[in-house]
Amino acid sequence: MGLISLNNLKPGMVLHADVLEPQGKVLLTAGSTITEKYIGIFKRWEIAEADIENVNEEELVQSEESELDPRLLRLAQETGATIFRFNDSKHPAIKKLMELFIKTEVKNLSRGAKK
């Protein structure tokens, strides 16, 4: 079980806990399987994260990074380290920003490499 951010939700994942909208109404019950449709609903309701069975966000991010081109990942990490050099990299918000930056930067670099 683990809280997984909306950006990391994937179809096929199973909810460990109900997903509630801001006023407390249930959008999707525990045990439900995530689909693209539900991810879209969560985006419309601005749901930031969901508690998913048998998944840890840190492991999920590491797994995604292992599938990336190591050269592009290293370049993105170096750029991120420079940009975020004056920030506390252990702070949860900064850590999340760095993850998002690196993921986006690798996508941008890979598009540039394909041209």
Rosetta silent file (secondary structure, phi, psi, omega in degrees, C-alpha in Angstrom):
SEQUENCE: MGLISLNNLKPGMVLHADVLEPQGKVLLTAGSTITEKYIGIFKRWEIAEADIENVNEEELVQSEESELDPRLLRLAQETGATIFRFNDSKHPAIKKLMELFIKTEVKNLSRGAKK
SCORE:     score description
SCORE:     0.000 S_00000001
   1 L     0.000  146.849  175.961    0.000    0.000    0.000 S_00000001
   2 E  -177.160  149.966  176.031    1.105    3.496   -0.636 S_00000001
   3 E   -75.297  123.074 -178.812   -0.012    6.939   -1.611 S_00000001
   4 E  -116.397  129.530 -179.463    0.676    7.358   -5.303 S_00000001
   5 E   -67.741  154.743 -177.952    0.489   10.773   -6.945 S_00000001
   6 H   -53.187  -39.939 -178.932   -1.966   11.264   -9.789 S_00000001
   7 H   -63.539  -21.804 -177.737    0.902   11.552  -12.297 S_00000001
   8 H  -103.674    0.010  177.022    2.094    8.059  -11.362 S_00000001
   9 L   -69.120  140.223 -179.511   -1.277    6.273  -11.389 S_00000001
  10 L  -130.827  144.866  174.296   -1.519    3.578  -14.046 S_00000001
  11 L   -56.360  140.543 -179.613   -4.465    1.545  -15.341 S_00000001
  12 L   102.106  -20.647  176.816   -4.597   -1.818  -13.607 S_00000001
  13 L   -67.931  152.505 -177.466   -3.576   -0.552  -10.169 S_00000001
  14 E  -115.442  132.010 -179.377   -5.987   -1.471   -7.354 S_00000001
  15 E   -70.058  133.580  174.636   -7.224    1.014   -4.744 S_00000001
  16 L   -88.426  -30.820 -179.448   -6.413    0.213   -1.136 S_00000001
  17 L  -135.265  157.615  177.546   -8.710    2.966    0.187 S_00000001
  18 L   -57.825  147.916  171.770  -11.687    4.908   -1.142 S_00000001
  19 E  -101.811  123.310 -176.180  -10.973    8.010   -3.223 S_00000001
  20 E  -109.449  144.538  172.372  -13.022   10.926   -1.915 S_00000001
  21 L   -80.672  168.407 -171.747  -13.908   14.214   -3.573 S_00000001
  22 L   -54.108  -30.293  179.638  -13.255   17.413   -1.577 S_00000001
  23 L   -88.064    1.948  174.244  -16.665   17.354    0.169 S_00000001
  24 L    99.007    0.712  178.150  -16.169   13.738    1.246 S_00000001
  25 L   -77.469  144.567 -178.220  -18.286   11.873   -1.292 S_00000001
  26 E   -76.122  124.060  174.214  -16.817    8.612   -2.574 S_00000001
  27 E   -89.644  -38.463 -179.133  -15.589    8.796   -6.168 S_00000001
  28 E  -152.727  135.263 -174.564  -14.229    5.252   -6.262 S_00000001
  29 L   -87.456  156.313  175.886  -14.284    2.522   -3.620 S_00000001
  30 L   -55.700  142.147 -179.522  -11.407    0.508   -2.212 S_00000001
  31 L    93.348  -12.549  179.041  -10.722   -2.628   -4.243 S_00000001
  32 L   -74.164  149.034  177.312  -11.605   -0.945   -7.542 S_00000001
  33 E   -92.913  130.936 -179.974   -9.193   -1.243  -10.454 S_00000001
  34 L   -69.085  136.175  174.028   -7.875    2.022  -11.870 S_00000001
  35 L  -126.392  169.766  175.723   -8.702    2.725  -15.524 S_00000001
  36 H   -58.072  -38.226  179.581   -7.885    5.645  -17.841 S_00000001
  37 H   -58.959  -45.925 -179.343  -11.472    6.825  -17.285 S_00000001
  38 H   -67.055  -37.613  177.340  -10.963    6.997  -13.511 S_00000001
  39 H   -61.022  -41.061  176.174   -7.648    8.812  -13.911 S_00000001
  40 H   -61.836  -41.372  178.012   -9.505   11.399  -16.012 S_00000001
  41 H   -63.475  -43.967  179.307  -12.176   11.736  -13.321 S_00000001
  42 H   -60.610  -39.641  178.669   -9.504   12.219  -10.655 S_00000001
  43 H   -63.318  -44.181  179.861   -7.925   14.974  -12.770 S_00000001
  44 H   -63.119  -35.911  179.431  -11.266   16.760  -13.140 S_00000001
  45 L   -86.937    0.898 -179.923  -11.833   16.560   -9.380 S_00000001
  46 L    57.345   42.160  175.079   -8.216   17.626   -8.766 S_00000001
  47 L   -77.158  125.347 -174.414   -7.445   14.501   -6.738 S_00000001
  48 L   -84.524  -31.400 -174.814   -3.718   14.653   -5.961 S_00000001
  49 E  -158.172  165.828  177.234   -3.085   11.044   -4.930 S_00000001
  50 E  -140.953  148.679  177.998   -4.630    7.663   -4.226 S_00000001
  51 E   -87.152  114.057 -173.051   -3.796    4.854   -1.813 S_00000001
  52 E  -110.776  140.980  178.778   -2.855    1.893   -4.005 S_00000001
  53 L   -70.616  140.561  171.157   -2.418   -1.755   -2.990 S_00000001
  54 L    55.991   29.357  179.810    1.047   -3.323   -3.138 S_00000001
  55 L  -136.500  138.545  176.146    2.730   -0.216   -4.565 S_00000001
  56 L  -119.895  128.189 -174.732    5.251    2.192   -3.092 S_00000001
  57 H   -59.243  -38.704 -179.530    5.747    5.503   -4.945 S_00000001
  58 H   -62.388  -44.114  177.672    9.508    5.496   -4.418 S_00000001
  59 H   -64.776  -37.779  179.421    9.814    2.004   -5.942 S_00000001
  60 H   -63.195  -44.700  178.582    7.506    3.057   -8.778 S_00000001
  61 H   -63.882  -43.884  179.034    9.678    6.097   -9.598 S_00000001
  62 H   -62.373  -39.352  178.605   12.849    3.974   -9.447 S_00000001
  63 H   -64.226  -43.099  177.938   11.248    1.399  -11.741 S_00000001
  64 H   -63.285  -41.930 -179.255   10.286    4.095  -14.254 S_00000001
  65 H   -65.161  -33.531 -179.308   13.780    5.578  -14.123 S_00000001
  66 H   -68.102  -19.548  179.558   15.350    2.174  -14.798 S_00000001
  67 L   -87.942   -8.460 -177.732   13.414    2.045  -18.097 S_00000001
  68 L   -85.242  158.111  175.594   14.808    5.405  -19.279 S_00000001
  69 L   -61.069  118.113 -175.557   17.876    5.940  -21.441 S_00000001
  70 H   -57.627  -35.387 -179.764   20.671    6.071  -18.816 S_00000001
  71 H   -66.308  -45.182  179.616   22.555    8.811  -20.695 S_00000001
  72 H   -68.623  -37.395  177.740   19.490   11.071  -20.877 S_00000001
  73 H   -62.312  -44.321  179.336   18.582   10.296  -17.263 S_00000001
  74 H   -62.199  -43.648  177.816   22.089   11.288  -16.125 S_00000001
  75 H   -61.212  -44.158  179.789   21.915   14.550  -18.119 S_00000001
  76 H   -64.638  -40.442  178.866   18.489   15.370  -16.643 S_00000001
  77 H   -65.564  -39.876  178.274   19.708   14.579  -13.107 S_00000001
  78 H   -64.979  -43.143  178.372   22.777   16.798  -13.573 S_00000001
  79 H   -63.431  -44.082  178.496   20.631   19.656  -14.880 S_00000001
  80 H   -61.889  -41.504  178.951   18.204   19.166  -11.984 S_00000001
  81 H   -61.188  -37.441  178.435   21.033   19.148   -9.448 S_00000001
  82 H   -69.098  -47.201 -177.593   22.231   22.483  -10.843 S_00000001
  83 H   -64.402  -40.722 -175.893   18.785   24.068  -10.886 S_00000001
  84 L   -98.685   18.116 -172.884   17.851   22.839   -7.397 S_00000001
  85 L   -61.072  -25.475 -178.597   21.332   23.227   -5.866 S_00000001
  86 L   -96.679    9.607 -178.754   20.206   25.784   -3.254 S_00000001
  87 L  -107.293  157.998  176.893   17.223   23.707   -2.115 S_00000001
  88 L   -80.035  102.105 -175.088   16.955   20.979    0.528 S_00000001
  89 L   -66.962  -11.358  177.979   16.783   17.866   -1.669 S_00000001
  90 L   -90.118  -13.407  178.625   15.457   15.838    1.283 S_00000001
  91 L   -67.501  132.619 -175.597   12.375   18.058    1.700 S_00000001
  92 H   -55.152  -39.379 -179.489    9.332   16.145    0.347 S_00000001
  93 H   -68.874  -42.796  179.469    8.132   19.022   -1.855 S_00000001
  94 H   -67.267  -40.654  178.159   11.576   19.647   -3.352 S_00000001
  95 H   -58.656  -44.333 -179.963   12.093   15.909   -3.837 S_00000001
  96 H   -66.142  -42.776  177.753    8.785   15.708   -5.734 S_00000001
  97 H   -59.877  -42.177  179.257    9.626   18.771   -7.843 S_00000001
  98 H   -63.943  -42.143  178.178   12.974   17.237   -8.757 S_00000001
  99 H   -59.413  -46.844  179.863   11.310   13.949   -9.743 S_00000001
 100 H   -64.377  -40.996  178.718    8.835   15.793  -11.959 S_00000001
 101 H   -61.330  -48.308 -176.876   11.591   17.943  -13.456 S_00000001
 102 H   -62.004  -44.343  179.695   13.775   14.925  -14.245 S_00000001
 103 H   -60.451  -45.267  179.530   10.891   13.000  -15.796 S_00000001
 104 H   -67.020  -41.689 -178.900    9.946   15.993  -17.973 S_00000001
 105 H   -64.149  -40.564  177.371   13.547   16.768  -18.880 S_00000001
 106 H   -62.705  -41.506  177.602   14.197   13.196  -20.033 S_00000001
 107 H   -60.973  -45.663  179.440   11.090   13.392  -22.249 S_00000001
 108 H   -62.793  -43.746  179.668   12.298   16.713  -23.697 S_00000001
 109 H   -64.684  -39.056 -179.245   15.814   15.389  -24.251 S_00000001
 110 H   -69.998  -33.456  174.377   14.518   12.235  -25.931 S_00000001
 111 H   -64.682  -42.061  178.697   12.348   14.306  -28.290 S_00000001
 112 H   -65.224  -34.898 -179.620   15.392   16.378  -29.184 S_00000001
 113 H   -71.423  -26.473 -178.972   17.455   13.236  -29.772 S_00000001
 114 H   -80.458  -19.389 -177.871   14.825   11.886  -32.192 S_00000001
 115 L   -71.675    0.000    0.000   14.873   14.994  -34.409 S_00000001
